[in-house]
């Protein structure tokens, strides 16, 4: 599998789900991830109102926090752990494939 589409869309960072992180509620993993690019709480709050596609676009315009390159993988790891608690985690655990890879353009 190389695309998170159809019945695998729940694996996508754009998949709608509620994530409560540091006092903000995000609509998907992508919005939460993009919010961590900045340390400004007002800008971070803006991401909580966006879809994943809006957040990805807006994330390209924010001033990056100085440590972004050092922390971004760990940030994604923590956000995904939150996403896959509960029902989505059970669904992921029931996947038959051992390897999940998403291609990006």
ZIRARA-V587595 format. One record per residue. N is the residue number from 1. SS is DSSP state (helix for helix, strand for strand, loop for the rest). PHI is phi in degrees with one decimal (* if undefined). D_LAST is the distance of its C-alpha to the last C-alpha in Angstrom with 2 decimals. Layout:
N:SS:PHI:D_LAST / N:SS:PHI:D_LAST
This chain:
1:loop:*:15.50 / 2:loop:-127.1:11.73 / 3:loop:-134.7:11.09 / 4:loop:-93.0:13.24 / 5:loop:-126.5:14.69 / 6:helix:58.2:18.34 / 7:helix:-70.8:20.79 / 8:helix:-101.1:18.18 / 9:helix:-60.1:16.79 / 10:helix:-59.3:19.23 / 11:helix:-79.7:17.09 / 12:loop:-69.5:14.31 / 13:loop:-70.0:14.82 / 14:loop:-90.4:15.09 / 15:loop:-60.1:17.96 / 16:loop:-64.3:21.20 / 17:loop:-157.9:23.66 / 18:loop:-94.2:26.33 / 19:strand:-125.9:26.04 / 20:strand:-102.6:29.06 / 21:strand:-138.6:28.53 / 22:loop:50.3:31.04 / 23:loop:83.2:32.74 / 24:strand:-112.3:29.69 / 25:strand:-114.3:28.36 / 26:strand:-107.8:24.66 / 27:loop:-90.0:23.11 / 28:loop:-169.3:20.15 / 29:helix:-60.0:18.69 / 30:helix:-58.9:16.10 / 31:helix:-63.8:19.07 / 32:helix:-63.2:21.19 / 33:helix:-59.4:18.77 / 34:helix:-61.2:18.23 / 35:helix:-63.4:22.03 / 36:loop:-77.7:22.70 / 37:loop:-68.1:21.28 / 38:loop:-121.3:24.68 / 39:loop:-101.2:28.23 / 40:loop:-76.7:29.58 / 41:helix:-63.4:30.74 / 42:helix:-69.7:30.74 / 43:helix:-66.5:27.13 / 44:helix:-60.1:26.20 / 45:helix:-63.8:28.19 / 46:helix:-58.5:26.25 / 47:helix:-61.9:23.10 / 48:loop:-68.5:25.27 / 49:loop:-98.1:25.61 / 50:loop:-106.5:21.95 / 51:loop:-73.4:19.49 / 52:helix:-61.5:16.26 / 53:helix:-69.3:14.43 / 54:helix:-64.1:17.43 / 55:helix:-64.1:17.53 / 56:helix:-61.7:14.01 / 57:helix:-64.3:14.95 / 58:helix:-65.8:18.41 / 59:helix:-60.6:17.43 / 60:loop:-74.3:16.19 / 61:loop:-103.8:19.80 / 62:loop:-81.3:21.92 / 63:loop:-73.8:23.85 / 64:loop:-69.7:22.54 / 65:loop:-64.0:25.23 / 66:loop:-61.2:26.47 / 67:loop:-98.3:25.66 / 68:helix:-54.8:22.08 / 69:helix:-61.6:20.61 / 70:helix:-79.6:23.43 / 71:helix:-110.2:23.16 / 72:helix:-61.1:19.59 / 73:helix:-68.4:19.20 / 74:helix:-66.2:22.64 / 75:helix:-59.4:22.01 / 76:helix:-61.6:19.11 / 77:helix:-58.4:21.41 / 78:helix:-67.0:24.25 / 79:helix:-65.2:22.47 / 80:helix:-64.8:21.24 / 81:helix:-61.9:24.85 / 82:helix:-66.2:26.09 / 83:helix:-58.3:23.77 / 84:loop:-94.4:24.83 / 85:loop:-81.5:28.51 / 86:loop:78.7:30.48 / 87:helix:-58.3:29.37 / 88:helix:-67.3:25.62 / 89:helix:-66.8:26.64 / 90:helix:-63.9:29.03 / 91:helix:-64.6:26.46 / 92:helix:-62.3:24.13 / 93:helix:-63.4:27.21 / 94:loop:-87.1:28.01 / 95:loop:-62.5:24.79 / 96:loop:-81.9:25.84 / 97:loop:-72.1:22.81 / 98:loop:-82.2:23.25 / 99:loop:-119.5:19.64 / 100:loop:-117.9:16.81 / 101:loop:-133.1:13.27 / 102:loop:-108.7:10.14 / 103:loop:-85.6:6.85 / 104:loop:-128.8:3.76 / 105:loop:-80.0:0.00
